[in-house]
Amino acid sequence: MSSYQPFPGNLEEALELAHKSELLAKHHYKIVAQLSVTADVVEMSERFALMEEGHAKAIEQIFKQITGKEFRPSAGSDHNEAYAVTFESLDALLKDALEKEKDSYLFYISLSNSIKDQNVKDILRRLADEEKEHQEAIKKLF
């Protein structure tokens, strides 16, 4: 597993990127659920979609805790139209999801290492742990 490079922007930009990534992941898992014919993959994908939505909400809370401002996604961010990319198969979609989970794990670990606030650090570590759990669950499907 490669190491995550520090985010070149400020913390607000990092949180906005994390928020966008979580909403894209949610959409990704919804697509997996729609394309799958296996009940366990559908159930896992729907559960992961809800978890990714929860991660986005946690990012909003972190943003507010750190900045004192409500989180507002950048203009033009329409996550419902994300993933216009087509995948050749469910396996390809799952492989892509696995890579995104790995990247998210490294991102949250890196971000938590740059935060002094222990409460925020704990939330980011929990998010990283959940991304790691997603990786393990996806690996079992191959």
Steps between C-alpha positions, in 0.01 A plus 500: 500500500640838406518788743277801462666826414400799714217700352649815338205725593365621830285301742173642366594389148598155630164462674314612188689240297423234761131595495484479122681164505254357751200607293660352188564176691135495609393531137752233398356250747148575385609410147658177625174413677298567185728290279542206732281194490647353817306580818808527721668748263180706479466504880866592553489772234185657641650491851824656375306772316333596828835494680659725236211743543569490875866575431398807297289620793792442739718713271238776517512484881880510505493799265261685731699406811825624350380809312186598689322517162237279340638279226402612151608285204675689224282636222433261218543185710225269383575163650189340353654523154832357615636182354397553143780251441383155395659186634538179302383280784402484863853374576645812341269717709601313818871530415452873451316520833785314672756748368285794612465347848879462522548862395238620749666305781839657426344844462326485840811367675712776345244766586464376858878517541490870408224591751565607858138487626465154656123480438546569129797264488285224655220555246746486210658181638153344534427590138833345399415183692165475322671542163733214597198284591351577157823381337486169684134445413560574132801266487277215617285544189784407264 
